[in-house]
Amino acid sequence: MNKFRFASLLLFAVVAPLLSADHFDQSKVPLEIDAPNKAMHKVILLAGKPSSKTMAHEYYAGCALLMNWLKEQPGVWPVMAREWPKNEKVLDGAKVIVYFGDGGGKQPFVDPKNWGKLTNLLKEGAGFVLLHQAIDFPKGQDADVIKASLGGVFHSDIGCRGHWDMNLKPTGNHPVLRGVSAFSAPGDGWLYNVHFAPDAVPLLTGTVPDNSRSSADAKKHTGREEVIAWAYQRPNGGRGFAFTGADLHKSWGYESQRRLVINGILWCAKIEIPEGGAKSTFNDADIKVNLDKKTDPASPKKPATIKSTPKSK
């Protein structure tokens, strides 16, 4: 039994008693509610399909958290959708598109019927934010457009990924880093060694285990600090932001991670970020609701389980 499967089984065995139906009740999350007026900065949040085990890849619950925090920002109207809006009119006038979900061609906007709408928004200057696995694209024309819009793209030819303890530190003085301090994220999942556009700006860096360097290119750079988040200004004025962490749902409990991502979204929407960074209200209970219903990998008919949340860092 490999160590990842063992860890999954241990997680399910230890925390089963903590579950209740309320953890998976997503009925209270408002979806595809358009902005009441055009003066507001509309942020589209696209939540990916259920993925991985419970409390990992919680794309729906993560987007619900981001929606609540964005509502705290003056003049911002977040619109959340499952994968892609059923009513595409809610995309009109969007200041930024955020996708938190699986990559590898599973992104909902690479579907030909959605691709034109996304690229038109980007041509009009809309911001673009991808989180975690969402930066992973197969090579091809679509990936080239993503790189030109986001400032970077993950390909398996040189890219690496995995789970380990990470100590992250801000790099430079970009507006997205306002109020963001160095922080630790134990055991989270990361992607690094991406193909960057020349003007991409590193925001967060950290040291990765050299045994995680799975590609020939990455092995040439042992000991190098790797970029985990970046920002990018496109020639047409549109902006991009990416953060490759947030695999573990508990990581939203870290204040600097929350602030980094909210700041990144605001920056892409061309909203002035407060000097101390965006504020967000967080309670431990918030991390245990709106979860996707998943199954125990060892017993597919058995309900998934959750574990308690770490203190905010």
Secondary structure, 3 states (H helix, E strand, C coil): CCHHHHHHHHHHHHHHHHCCHHHHCCCCCCCCCCCCCCCCEEEEEEECCCCCCCCECCHHHHHHHHHHHHHCCCCEEEEEEECCCCCHHHHCCCCEEEEECCCCCCCHHHCHHHHHHHHHHHHCCCEEEEEHHHHECCCCHHHHHHHHHHCEEECCCCCEEEECCEEEEECCCCHHHCCCCCEEECCCEEEECCEECCCCEEEEEEECCHHHCCCHHHHCCCCCEEEEEEEEECCCCCEEEEECCCCEHHHHHCHHHHHHHHHHHHHHCCCCCCCCCCCCCCCHHHHHCCCCCCEECCEEEEECCCCCCCCCC
